[in-house]
Amino acid sequence: MSAAPFPRYPSEHGYNGLRMTADEFLALGETQEDYELIDGVVFMSPSPFPDHNEIENQIGHQLARFAEGSGKVRIFPETDIRLTSGKVYRPDISAYLADRLKGKVRHLTTPPDLVVQILSPGTKSLDLITKRDDYERFGVGEYWVLDPEDATLRVWRRSGVHLLQAAVDGDRVPCAAIPGFALDLVPIRRMAAGE
């Protein structure tokens, strides 16, 4: 009688710091912790602060209202995206034009039209440099990074093979990758100010 094989990645030990491929990572399924796979190593993200969640919800709500009215967008909050065999990121929000992503989706492997990341104190360099570069190589249409401290929004838009930083002016920020959608920054600024 042979014993059952010991699983390669037993959940009782956690996954932070382990090396694995994107396929192995995605095979873990849903986990209680927020993990990403960065260059083949599992990285656990700290829990966000309440202001981070409120701002993420506000952006998601605005996108959802647009999607309901237009039927043109599919939105995935906190969902893994497989970029390469060694990279799986979980942005705060990923959005796709509906005609680019049809039917039931098991895993996101197609570059999103829009990725939104709310900055966390411990991951600013990762979000502003490493992830931006990786999203550029992966083919993301537009990358938004919002700082919850002061509601500063940085926008990078696709131009050929590059994501180029675009100016952000005024209270409404149009999304070039999702025509017709514009983010209203006024409620986000109020949240950042503690109003």
N, C-alpha and C positions, 0 to 999 in steps of 0.2 A: 504494500500500500504506500503510495507516494503522498507526501505532504503537499498541501496547496502552495503554489509559489508565493513568495513574499513580494508584495508589490514594490516596484522600483521607487515610487514616490509615495510612501505612506503618509496620509494626511495628519496623523497625530503628531508628527514632527514639524509640521509647517513646511512651506516651500521657499521661504526667503533665502536667497543666496545660492540656491541650487542651479546647476547648469541643465538646460534641456532645449530641445528644438521647439519651434512654434507648434508643430503638430502634437508633441507631448504636452505642451502647456495647454493648448486648447482642449485636449482630451481630459484634463483635470475637471472640466465642467465648471459649474458655479461654485465659488468658494465664499467663505464668510469674510475673508480679508480681501482688500483691493490689491491685486498683483498686476504687474506688467512684466514683460520679458524684454530685457535690454541687452543686446549683443549676446544672447544665449544664456543670460543669468536672470533669475527671478528676483524682482525688486518689489518690496511691499511699500505701498504709499501710506503715509500717515492719514488718519481720519481728518477730513476738512473741518474748519471752523464754521460756526453757524452762518456768518456773513457770506462765506463761499457758497454754501448750499442755497441761501436765499437768492443770491445773484444768479446762480445756475438755474434755479427754478424760474426766475423771471425771464431769462433768455429763452429757456425751453418753452415757457408759456407763450411768449411772443411768436416763436417759430410754430408752435402748435396751432395758434389762432390763424396764422398765415396758411398753414397746411390745410386746416379745415375749410378755409374759404376758397383755396385754390385747387386742392387735391393734387398739387404738384410736388409735394415734399414728403419724404419719410425721415423720421427723426429717431435717433438712437442715443439716449443718455447712458453714460457709464457702461459702454459696450466695447468689448475687445475688438481691435482691428489688427489683422495679421498683415504686417508690412513685408516681412521677409521670413526666411526659415529661422532666424534668430531674434526677431523683433515682433512683439505684440504689445501695442499701446492701448490704453483705455482712456480716451479723452472724455472730458465732461459731457460734451455733446458732439455727435456726428450727424450730419444731414446730407441727404441724397435727393437729387431730382428723381421723382417717382419712376420715370421711364428708364432710368439707369439701373434700378434695382427692383426687379419684379418678383412676385411670389413670396413664399415663405423663405426666410433666410436663416440658415443654421449658423454660419460664421461670416463676419464681414471680412472680405478679402479684396473688395473693389475700393479704389481710392475715393473717399468722400468728396462731395462738392464743397462742403464746409466743415471744418473742425473748429470747435470752440474749447478753449482751455481757460479756466479760472486759476490764476496764480496762487500758489501756496508758498509760504516763506522758505521752506526747505527745498523746493524744487524749481526755483526761478531760472537758474542756468540751464537746467534740463529742459524746461518748457520753452525758453526764449531762444536757445541755441541748438541743442542736440535734437529735440523733437522737431523744431522748425526745419532743420536740415534734412531730417529723415522724412518728414512729410513732403518736402520739396522733391526728393528723389522718388518717393512713392507715387507722386502725381496728384496730391490733394489740390483741389481747385482754389481754396481760400482758407487761410489760417488766422483765427482771431484769438488774441490773448488779452484777457481783462484782469487788471489788478484791482482786487476788492478794497484795497486801502484807500484809493482815491478815484476809482472808476475810470482809470486811464485804459483806453482800448488801443491795442496795437493790431494793425491789419496787414497781412501779407496776401497779395493776389498773384495768381499765376499769370506769367508772361512767358510763353514758350515753355522751356524746361525749368524756369526759375520761379520762385515765390519772391516777389519784390514788395518792399514795405510801401504802403499807400498812406497818404495823408488822411487824418480823421478830423473832420470839421463839423461843428454844429451838434444838434441834439439827435439827429437821425443819421444812421450810418447804413447806406445801401450795401447790399451783398451782390457783387458782380456775378458770383457763381450760382446764385439762386435769384434770378431776375424777378423783380417785384417785391422782394423782401427787404425791409430796412429795419434795423434795430433802433428802438427808441431808448436813448441813454438817460432820459430824465428820471424814470423810476429807479434806475440803477445808481445814478448819482445820489439820489435821496437815501437809498439804502447805505451807500458808502459813507454818507455824512451822518448816519445814525438817526435820520428823521423818521 
